Amino acid sequence: MLTHVYRLLLVIIGLVLGPVIAIGVCQETMPDPSAAKQELPAQKPEEQDPVVRDSATKLAQDFLNACYDGKIDEVFALFGDELRDSIDRPMMISLANQMRSRLGKLDVFGKPTIVRAGENNELVRLETDVMFERGVCKPVFVFKDQKMAGFQFETPILDNWFGGVDSIDAYRDFGRKFIDEFLAGKHAEAFAMCHPVLQKQLPDDTLPKMIEAIKAELGEVKSVEFVRPLQEINDRTQKIYLYYDIQGAQQSKQCLISLQFAGMKAHFVGFAFKNQAN
């Protein structure tokens, strides 16, 4: 669990975002390319079954090769449902790009150590040394039902790998969807898109009243256009701000959508509307 406290600017007031579930143990607030650092049950004796060993080894190699080749659809196809839901596609793209540029192509996949884990022996954990073009890494992979359930990389080569996402398309579309739900008066749908901490700042009928007020000021909506992203990535915070221009019959506004990176996901933590001259 991520225990670092993030300070966020939100639409109404400042607030503190407490513990956020992440897929790995993050260093400070930096997203961590790690999904195997969660507390695992005691490991069972080493797995000797060659079928299990070979299957886990192939899955791990397929993952590393797909990352190097930038085949993100193939990467996600290797994930189990829980892991897939824990990683945003833009984050996985950025991690794969960093792995390719910093580590290079897979060269030698060392002899794996396979152990069982989980209360019912349902997890297969693979550890090994892997030699890449530009260095050595000691990854850990966790599998369940022939799907990847977690991964972790131990190498200084990937320290501080996150400098922002390389593709903002998914986040741009997310922001536009929120604005569309908001302007359509679908307050329940808009509310459901917010992080729970933001939801606590919008109790009872706060959001419906806000929606009605903004719609009244805009009049008939003529257009909504994405303007630009702004990523703020430093030692204190990791955010992406998305700006949209909304043209109304009576007034024009700019909408700001604020997303906070935590683990390998971006969380919707704030929005604001400001007037613009027609």
Buried (B, 14 or more C-beta within 10 A) or exposed (E): EBEBEBEBBBBEEEBEBEEBEBBBBBEEBBBBBBBBBBEBEEEEEEBEEEEBBEBBBEBBBBBBBBBBEEBBEBBBEBBBEEBBEBBBBBBBBBBBBBBBEBBBEBEEBEEBBBBBBBEEEEBBBBBBBBBBEEBBBEBBBBBBEEBBBBBBBEBEBBEEBBEBBEBBEBBBEBBBEBBBBBBEEEBEBBBEBBBEBBBEBBEEEBBBEBBEEBBEBBEEBEEBEBEEBEBBBEEEBBBBBBBBBBBBEEBBBBBBBBBBBBBBBBBBBBBBBEEEEE
